[in-house]
Amino acid sequence: MHHDAWTPNCTYISYYKQGKEKRLMFMRNGVFKLREVLIVLGSPNTPDGELSDISKSRLDYCFSYYKKGKFVLCTGGWGAHFNTSPHSHATYSKSYLLEKGVYEKDFLDFALSSNTVDDAVKIKPILAKLTNVTLIIITSDYHVDRVRLIFDVILDGYHKKIIGVKSNLKQKEYEMLVQHEKKAIRSIVENGLTYNHNK
């Protein structure tokens, strides 16, 4: 069971637009609540745009958690290691979720990122347009520790929950990914995060 911050018996205090910015404040039982942003981190797709099983598992979890009124933010641009198709990975992710039944108006702008650090960097200015939000970051089980390490630095100040969806990979493939993650985490711990603070 998860806490649903967006429910029909909320009292909406204000909703207004500033350019393309959406801002929301609402109350339930006299207490201000935070609107959830479901952030689906990208994963590989084929050169033809077919989503990998890992991608679909993250998106399926997103849809299972989603209710009308929650924001959805898809990440993933292009990269030799995950997407060499004509369209961004986030485009395929959004199409998948639209077919499942997510409302168009609940999607935020894409974070057209190329790796996990870039995910957080490019998510930040999108979130800066919002107020009173809490983050539900959806990734895979083997990826959680690195996501937490990176997002706690770059998205400091946001309340966040990181979901590690079971990857259902073959044992050998899973262990290779776990070792890759451990190596990447060790590099961050030893050398710190390198990224453009001004993006």
C-alpha positions in Angstrom: 0.0 0.0 0.0 1.3 3.5 -0.8 0.1 6.8 0.5 -2.0 8.6 -2.1 -1.3 12.3 -2.0 -3.9 13.1 -4.7 -7.4 12.1 -3.7 -10.9 13.3 -4.7 -11.7 14.6 -1.2 -8.9 17.2 -1.3 -9.7 20.9 -1.1 -7.8 22.7 -3.8 -6.4 26.0 -2.7 -4.9 27.4 -5.9 -4.0 26.3 -9.4 -2.5 28.7 -11.9 -0.2 28.9 -14.8 2.8 31.1 -15.3 3.8 30.6 -19.0 4.2 26.9 -19.2 4.7 26.5 -15.4 2.1 24.6 -13.4 1.9 25.2 -9.7 -0.4 23.5 -7.3 -1.3 23.7 -3.6 -4.0 21.6 -2.0 -5.2 20.5 1.4 -6.7 17.4 2.9 -8.3 17.6 6.4 -6.7 21.1 6.8 -3.1 19.9 6.1 -1.2 20.8 2.9 -0.2 17.8 0.8 2.4 17.3 -1.8 1.6 16.4 -5.4 3.5 13.3 -6.5 5.9 13.4 -9.5 6.5 9.9 -10.9 9.9 10.0 -12.5 10.7 7.0 -14.7 14.4 6.6 -15.4 15.3 5.6 -18.9 16.7 2.2 -20.0 17.7 0.7 -23.4 15.5 0.5 -26.5 16.3 -1.1 -29.8 17.4 1.0 -32.9 13.8 0.5 -34.1 12.4 2.0 -30.9 11.2 -1.2 -29.2 11.5 -0.8 -25.4 13.6 -3.4 -23.5 12.0 -5.6 -20.8 13.8 -3.4 -18.2 12.2 -0.3 -19.6 8.8 -1.9 -19.7 9.1 -3.1 -16.1 9.7 0.4 -14.9 6.9 1.8 -17.0 4.5 -0.9 -15.8 5.3 0.0 -12.2 4.7 3.7 -13.0 1.3 2.9 -14.4 0.4 0.7 -11.5 1.2 3.6 -9.1 -0.4 6.3 -11.3 -3.7 8.0 -10.7 -5.2 10.9 -12.6 -3.6 14.1 -11.4 -0.1 12.7 -10.5 2.6 14.2 -12.6 4.7 11.8 -14.8 8.2 12.7 -16.0 10.0 10.4 -18.5 13.8 10.6 -18.9 16.1 9.5 -21.6 17.4 11.1 -24.8 20.0 9.3 -27.0 23.2 7.4 -26.4 25.3 4.7 -28.0 24.7 2.4 -25.1 20.9 2.7 -24.9 19.2 4.5 -27.8 20.4 5.0 -31.4 16.9 5.4 -32.8 15.6 8.6 -34.5 13.4 9.5 -31.4 14.2 10.0 -27.8 13.8 7.2 -25.4 11.4 9.3 -23.4 9.2 9.6 -26.5 8.8 5.8 -26.6 8.2 5.7 -22.8 5.5 8.3 -23.0 3.8 6.5 -25.9 3.8 3.3 -23.9 2.2 5.0 -20.9 -0.4 6.9 -23.1 -1.5 3.5 -24.5 -1.8 2.2 -20.9 -4.1 5.1 -20.0 -2.0 7.9 -18.5 -3.6 11.3 -19.3 -1.6 13.6 -21.7 -2.0 16.6 -19.4 -0.3 14.8 -16.5 3.1 14.5 -18.4 5.8 17.0 -17.6 8.5 17.9 -20.1 11.0 15.2 -21.0 14.4 15.1 -19.4 16.5 14.2 -22.5 19.4 12.7 -20.6 22.2 10.4 -21.5 23.1 8.8 -18.2 22.0 8.7 -14.5 23.8 11.9 -13.5 22.4 13.6 -16.5 18.9 12.4 -15.5 19.1 14.3 -12.2 20.7 17.4 -13.8 18.0 17.7 -16.5 15.1 16.8 -14.2 16.1 19.7 -11.8 15.0 22.6 -14.0 11.7 20.8 -14.8 11.0 20.4 -11.1 12.0 24.1 -10.5 8.7 25.1 -12.3 6.6 23.3 -9.7 5.9 23.8 -6.0 4.8 21.4 -3.3 5.8 18.2 -4.9 7.3 14.9 -3.7 9.3 12.6 -6.0 8.7 8.9 -6.7 11.8 7.9 -8.7 11.3 4.6 -10.5 14.3 2.5 -11.6 15.5 -1.1 -11.3 16.5 -3.1 -8.3 20.3 -3.1 -9.2 20.3 0.6 -9.8 18.8 2.0 -6.6 22.0 2.7 -4.6 23.6 4.8 -7.3 20.4 6.7 -8.0 20.1 7.6 -4.3 23.7 8.7 -4.2 23.4 10.9 -7.2 19.9 12.3 -6.7 20.5 13.1 -3.0 23.3 15.5 -4.2 21.8 17.0 -7.3 18.1 17.1 -6.1 18.9 18.0 -2.5 15.9 19.5 -0.7 13.3 17.4 -2.4 11.4 14.7 -0.5 12.0 11.6 -2.6 11.3 7.9 -2.6 13.3 5.6 -4.8 11.6 2.4 -6.1 13.7 -0.5 -7.4 11.6 -2.6 -9.7 12.5 -6.2 -9.8 14.5 -6.7 -13.1 13.8 -10.4 -13.7 17.2 -10.8 -15.5 19.2 -14.0 -15.8 21.5 -14.4 -12.9 24.7 -13.8 -14.9 23.3 -10.6 -16.5 22.1 -9.4 -13.2 25.4 -9.9 -11.5 27.2 -8.1 -14.3 25.0 -5.1 -13.8 25.5 -5.2 -10.0 29.2 -5.2 -10.5 28.9 -2.3 -12.9 26.9 -0.3 -10.4 29.4 -1.1 -7.6 32.2 0.2 -9.8 30.3 3.4 -10.7 29.5 4.0 -7.0 33.1 3.5 -6.0 34.2 6.1 -8.6 31.6 8.6 -7.3 32.7 8.1 -3.7 36.4 8.4 -4.6 36.2 11.2 -7.1 32.9 13.0 -6.4 30.2 13.9 -9.0 31.2 15.8 -12.1 28.3 17.7 -13.7 27.3 21.1 -15.0 25.6 22.9 -12.1 24.2 25.5 -14.4 22.0 23.3 -16.6 
